[in-house]
């Protein structure tokens, strides 16, 4: 059931991180300020930082195990998806709150289908 390799997951991490940072401008809500703008930027930066430290193909500093990374992804994505209601901007135009919900839900789906170990880790475990 987990068919997304960590190599693909890693690319998605950096793409989604940059997209979250750019989201307020991409979707035209940067001028409203507040939590709607700050949350995707902070989560995008956070995603890039913890991806750099994940033990997978795209993590140059490899200290965070992939299963821990996946837990970070779930927690951050739930927070992102629920943030319009937590911080009270769900009553704004859809271009403000809908990206938070869609990206949050999409990342949760990606996590559910992502492999919990890089390919070389799985093959070295089998060989041992």
Number of C-alpha atoms within 10 A of each C-alpha: 7 11 10 15 17 21 17 13 23 19 14 14 21 19 14 19 23 18 17 24 19 16 23 23 13 12 14 11 17 16 9 12 10 11 15 24 20 14 19 25 20 13 21 23 16 15 22 18 14 18 27 21 18 22 22 27 18 19 18 12 13 16 14 16 15 21 16 13 19 21 13 15 22 20 12 20 24 18 17 24 22 18 21 22 11 12 12 13 16 18 10 14 10 12 14 22 23 16 19 26 19 14 19 22 18 14 23 21 13 18 21 16 15 21 22 21 17 17 14 11 13 12 11 9 8 8 7 5
